Amino acid sequence: MKNKASFSGYPSVLMVLENEFPFDERVEKEAILLANSGYEVHLACFTRKGRNSVETYKGITIHRFPISGFYYKLSAACLIFPSYFKKWQRFIESIYKEYPFDILHVHDLPLAKPGYQIVKKTRGKLVCDQHEYYSDWIIRTSHYNHTLTGRIIKLFSNWKKYERKYLGKADLVITVEEPLREIYIKQVGIRPEKVITLPNTPLHSIFIETPVQKDIVNRYAEHFTLLYIGGIDILRGTDLAIRAVPSLKQTISNIKVLLIGPVYQQYKPLELASDLGVSDHVELIPWVNLTEIPSYIAGSRICFFTPPAEREEINRTITTKIYQYMAMGKPIIVSRAKMMKELVEKNNIGISVDETRMEEFVEAVLKIYHDPEYERLLSANALKTSERYFWEKTSVTLVKKYRELL
C-alpha cells in the first residue's frame, strides 16, 4: 500500500537537520530543488521556539520535536553521551512509521550515526550532506577551547574516527567545493563515485530577478558600511573589522560595521565594540530573511570575510557569502584563505589581507574609499564573475546523482 509520503508515486525523501527550520538557506534550496524535480520532500528538525510539530512550508512537510536546553547543550558531547543520538533516532523512526522514505538525507556530520542506524533497518539510501569540513571545524570552536568542560569534551570526542566510519557507510556524500571532495576521497577514504560537489551559490531568482527593498538600502545611505553576513564567532574574523573602526573613523566619520547573523557561544562582538569605544559604529542584526539579504548587500559599500587562514577547510572552500557579495556587485575584502584569495585576486573583485594585521584591513578599506573609479571597477568585475556562480546552474549535479541513487 502506498504511504502518505509517496502517494503521488514519486520517490520520497526525509531530510534531517540538527537545527531550527526555517530558515537555513542551503537546506531550503536543496529541499525545494528536489521537490521541483519530482520528489516528495519532508524535513525533520528540532525547535526551541515552540513551533508547530508538523507544518507545510513551500511544498516541504516539516516535522519538529521540542528540545530542551539540556539536550541542546548535550549535542556538543554527543560522541560521549549517546542519549542525544537515541533521542534523534526515536524521533526519526516515529516519522518513518507513517512515511517510509526511499532516501534519508542528513545535513552535517553529527546525525550521520542515527541516520545510518535507520537506513540499515529500512534498506533505504543514506545521503550525508557536509556543509563544512566538520571534523576540522569543531575542534577549533570557542565552546571546545574556551571552557574547561569544552576542553574535556574535546579530549574524548574523536570526530575524525566518527567521520571516517559513518561517511564511509553513506550511499552519497555531498561537499561544497572540489578541494574538500579531494579530502574526503584521499584522507577520509570515501570512494570517488560516492562524493559530489555542490557549491552553496545564490539563487538567481532572489539575487538578480527580485528588486531590492529601498527602505533597507536607504537605511544605510548616510553610512560607509562594511558588511558581513553569516554565523558570527571567533573563527569568522569579524573582530578584525571591529578593531579597525577606531582607525577608520578618523578618515571615514560615517563608517559602520554591519554584522548580520547569529552569534555563537563565547564570542561577544558588541562588547568588543564597547571596549573600543565604537559602539555607535557597529550594528548587529541576529537574523534576516533570505529575500532581504540582497538589499542589505546593496546598501553596503564593501563586504568582507576575513577568517583565520590556518584551517584546512577554510583554505579549500568558497563560502556562500562570497558568491552573494559578488552577485550584488560589491568589492570584497578577504583574508589569505587560499581559494577565496585566489578568486578575489584572479578576477580583480577585491583585496586580500593578512587577517593578523589590522593595518592591512584599514589600508584596503581606505584604498577603496579614496578611489571611486577603483570601487566601480571592482564592482563591475564582481558582477561579471558572478554570472558563473548561481544555484540554478551549479545544482544540476544533485538532481542527476539522486536519480542514479534510485
Secondary structure, DSSP 8 states (H G I E B T S, - for coil): ---GGGTTSS-EEEEE-SS-SS--HHHHHHHHHHHHTT-EEEEEEEESS---SEEEETTEEEEEEE--HHHHHHGGGTTT-THHHHHHHHHHHHHHTT---SEEEEESSTTHHHHHHHHHHH--EEEEE-SS-HHHHHTTSHHHHSSHHHHHHHHT--HHHHHHHHHTT-SEEEESSHHHHHHHHHTS---GGGEEE------HHHHTSS---HHHHHHTTTSEEEEEES-BSTTTTHHHHHHHHHHHTTT-TTEEEEEES-B-TT--HHHHHHHTT-GGGEEEES---GGGHHHHHHT-SEEEE---TTSHHHHS---HHHHHHHHTT--EEE-S-HHHHHHHHHTTSEEE--TT-HHHHHHHHHHHHH-HHHHHHHHHHHHHHHTT--HHHHTHHHHHHHHHH-
